[in-house]
Amino acid sequence: MRVGVVGAGHVSAQYRETLAGRADLDVVMVADRHAERAGQLAGAFPGAQVCDTDDLLADPAVDVVLNLTTPAFHAAITRAALAAGHHVYSEKPVAVDRSGLESLAVTAGSGPFLACAPDTVLGTGLQTARRVVDSGRIGTPFAAHAVMVTPGHERWHPDPEFHYRAGGGPLFDMGPYYLTALVHLLGPVATVTGRSSRPRPVRTIDRGPRAGCDFPTEIDTHEVAVLEHAGGALSTVVMSFDATATTADPIEIHGTAGSMTVPDPNHFEGAVSVRERGRRTFEPVPVSAGYVGGGRGLGLVDLASRLADGAPPRASGAVALHVLETMLAARDSARRGGAPVRVLSMPPVPDPVPLRDQW
Ligand SMILES: NC(=O)c1ccc[n+]([C@@H]2O[C@H](COP(=O)([O-])OP(=O)(O)OC[C@H]3O[C@@H](n4cnc5c(N)ncnc54)[C@H](O)[C@@H]3O)[C@@H](O)[C@H]2O)c1
């Protein structure tokens, strides 16, 4: 498949690692508002051309658009690419507001495929955990805890402001990893309640040429939610750009026959452990499913191989839209003082990934 990349910023280096030299995916065009960034990325792919975003989206020589822009631009670029007949793999979140959600829900699903990050959910950590749940080893899952805390991305990102403006925040930035994992493990969400707060109104950039610059926090940065899954399980979610650290596991799943720890869903690999009812300790679970050695771009590789088989991508656009609707519901609920908000979409849970060393 011929790939056109829009957005050649920070994360594109990770995609370059995965995509450079692959026979199944050929990066043919790169666009960025900063032409020099596009040029740098294109340099890693022999024959790739630097061009305008509009030219890339209109070019029939592109089969799939890889949308690596900042979140506020995701929906418009994805919608234009789908409308032009290209498949799309987008970075997360798939969109940042209801109008983006609604326009993509109409455009996606008819014709070209929409796939979306996170693709970490296809790695061995989450897929091994999924296999445990599907096997019945922990009985019927009835609860999950998902916890992500960091003092903020301004510690490492040279241009962190977008994380603290509309469309940013911990739930929209990191929530897609955790909520996508929860949907793969426990099924879609039916109802959400949420609350949020803004403990630090000013941030300071730590690294890079603008180190020391202050900027305002324009949105809430400590967000909590309770998700009621359609199957009845209750997930408690804590996402914070304010807390210093935590000792909590990134995700725990509790079932009628046991409890399971799930590794960081921001990573492709990590240890899964299970403590069955009546046992005294958590036991490690051997790796038993997922793409081994994954990196960002794996979801695009999966999209290409699934298309060859006529199957929908496992980094499912339908799940990404559902996760966005769930996050919007959490924020709506928080605005209404914690009143429950229903989630209407009900996507199929993507197929599991068998253990795959080569991909
Ligand atoms: N930085 C990371 O480690 C990381 C990790 C995982 C996911 N992500 C996600 O990747 C996305 C990009 O993040 P980033 O850190 O690379 O941001 P970034 O600001 O470093 O890069 C984004 C790039 O997109 C370009 N761009 C924005 N709008 C454009 C448009 N309309 N047309 C053409 N180019 C446009 C910008 O010029 C910039 O070069 C975000 O959605 C983020 O959540 C980032």
The ligand as an SDF file (V2000), in Angstrom:
LIG
                    3D

 44 48  0  0  0  0  0  0  0  0999 V2000
    4.7640   12.6520   20.7990 N   0  0  0  0  0  0  0  0  0  0  0  0
    4.5300   11.3880   21.1030 C   0  0  0  0  0  0  0  0  0  0  0  0
    5.3820   10.6610   21.6580 O   0  0  0  0  0  0  0  0  0  0  0  0
    3.1920   10.7650   20.7790 C   0  0  0  0  0  0  0  0  0  0  0  0
    2.9870    9.4530   21.1220 C   0  0  0  0  0  0  0  0  0  0  0  0
    1.8070    8.8460   20.7690 C   0  0  0  0  0  0  0  0  0  0  0  0
    0.8420    9.5660   20.0970 C   0  0  0  0  0  0  0  0  0  0  0  0
    1.0440   10.8630   19.7920 N   0  0  0  0  0  0  0  0  0  0  0  0
   -0.0050   11.5790   19.0480 C   0  0  0  0  0  0  0  0  0  0  0  0
    0.5160   11.9350   17.7900 O   0  0  0  0  0  0  0  0  0  0  0  0
   -0.0920   13.1550   17.3550 C   0  0  0  0  0  0  0  0  0  0  0  0
    1.0050   14.1430   17.0050 C   0  0  0  0  0  0  0  0  0  0  0  0
    1.7310   14.3970   18.1750 O   0  0  0  0  0  0  0  0  0  0  0  0
    3.2160   15.0030   18.0790 P   0  0  0  0  0  0  0  0  0  0  0  0
    3.7640   14.8860   19.4410 O   0  0  0  0  0  0  0  0  0  0  0  0
    3.9490   14.3780   16.9290 O   0  0  0  0  0  0  0  0  0  0  0  0
    2.8750   16.5410   17.7560 O   0  0  0  0  0  0  0  0  0  0  0  0
    3.8360   17.5820   17.0550 P   0  0  0  0  0  0  0  0  0  0  0  0
    3.2730   18.9240   17.3100 O   0  0  0  0  0  0  0  0  0  0  0  0
    5.2600   17.3160   17.4070 O   0  0  0  0  0  0  0  0  0  0  0  0
    3.6940   17.2350   15.4830 O   0  0  0  0  0  0  0  0  0  0  0  0
    2.5020   17.4420   14.7430 C   0  0  0  0  0  0  0  0  0  0  0  0
    2.9040   17.8670   13.3400 C   0  0  0  0  0  0  0  0  0  0  0  0
    1.7270   17.9960   12.5380 O   0  0  0  0  0  0  0  0  0  0  0  0
    1.8840   19.1730   11.7350 C   0  0  0  0  0  0  0  0  0  0  0  0
    0.5390   19.6280   11.3780 N   0  0  0  0  0  0  0  0  0  0  0  0
   -0.4600   20.0210   12.2120 C   0  0  0  0  0  0  0  0  0  0  0  0
   -1.5610   20.3130   11.4930 N   0  0  0  0  0  0  0  0  0  0  0  0
   -1.2610   20.1250   10.2050 C   0  0  0  0  0  0  0  0  0  0  0  0
   -1.9970   20.2560    9.0030 C   0  0  0  0  0  0  0  0  0  0  0  0
   -3.2670   20.6790    9.0080 N   0  0  0  0  0  0  0  0  0  0  0  0
   -1.3680   19.9610    7.8290 N   0  0  0  0  0  0  0  0  0  0  0  0
   -0.0830   19.5380    7.8350 C   0  0  0  0  0  0  0  0  0  0  0  0
    0.6720   19.3860    8.9560 N   0  0  0  0  0  0  0  0  0  0  0  0
    0.0790   19.6730   10.1210 C   0  0  0  0  0  0  0  0  0  0  0  0
    2.6430   20.1530   12.5840 C   0  0  0  0  0  0  0  0  0  0  0  0
    3.2970   21.1220   11.8190 O   0  0  0  0  0  0  0  0  0  0  0  0
    3.6250   19.2210   13.3170 C   0  0  0  0  0  0  0  0  0  0  0  0
    4.8480   19.0810   12.6310 O   0  0  0  0  0  0  0  0  0  0  0  0
   -0.9940   13.6260   18.4860 C   0  0  0  0  0  0  0  0  0  0  0  0
   -2.3130   13.2210   18.2080 O   0  0  0  0  0  0  0  0  0  0  0  0
   -0.4660   12.8730   19.6960 C   0  0  0  0  0  0  0  0  0  0  0  0
   -1.4890   12.6210   20.6320 O   0  0  0  0  0  0  0  0  0  0  0  0
    2.2000   11.4840   20.0950 C   0  0  0  0  0  0  0  0  0  0  0  0
  1  2  1  0
  2  3  2  0
  2  4  1  0
  4  5  1  0
  4 44  2  0
  5  6  2  0
  6  7  1  0
  7  8  2  0
  8  9  1  0
  8 44  1  0
  9 10  1  0
  9 42  1  0
 10 11  1  0
 11 12  1  0
 11 40  1  0
 12 13  1  0
 13 14  1  0
 14 15  2  0
 14 16  1  0
 14 17  1  0
 17 18  1  0
 18 19  2  0
 18 20  1  0
 18 21  1  0
 21 22  1  0
 22 23  1  0
 23 24  1  0
 23 38  1  0
 24 25  1  0
 25 26  1  0
 25 36  1  0
 26 27  1  0
 26 35  1  0
 27 28  2  0
 28 29  1  0
 29 30  1  0
 29 35  2  0
 30 31  1  0
 30 32  2  0
 32 33  1  0
 33 34  2  0
 34 35  1  0
 36 37  1  0
 36 38  1  0
 38 39  1  0
 40 41  1  0
 40 42  1  0
 42 43  1  0
M  CHG  2   8   1  16  -1
M  END
$$$$
